[in-house]
């Protein structure tokens, strides 16, 4: 499912226009992003937890040339599904 399909699904679910649903989806995504930036964890009971993880610096390989290269440490977002979501899948 992409964002357009999500907006369409939300519009049908709440019985409103796609423009209203798009604002709702954007607001939720914005709130999740702000929550991750501020608290580093966003827990939605019954759905799952979004969390910031730290990746260590490491040595990689350029796939075109095969030469070794250094990859910097970075932060990434991860998602761990909740119990209810896991059982539904």
Residue pairs with C-beta under 8 A, 6 or more apart in sequence:
1 9
3 25
6 25
7 18
7 21
7 22
7 25
8 18
8 21
10 21
10 24
10 25
11 17
11 18
11 20
11 21
14 20
14 21
14 24
32 42
32 50
35 41
35 42
35 50
36 42
36 50
36 51
36 52
36 77
40 51
40 52
41 49
41 50
41 51
41 52
42 49
42 50
42 51
43 49
43 50
44 50
44 82
45 82
46 82
46 84
46 85
47 81
47 82
47 84
47 85
48 79
48 80
48 81
48 82
48 85
49 79
49 80
49 82
50 77
50 78
50 79
51 77
51 78
51 79
51 80
52 75
52 76
52 77
52 78
53 75
53 76
53 77
53 78
54 73
54 74
54 75
55 73
55 74
55 75
55 76
56 73
57 70
57 71
57 72
57 73
58 70
58 71
59 68
59 69
59 70
59 71
60 68
60 69
60 70
60 71
61 67
61 68
61 69
62 68
62 69
81 89
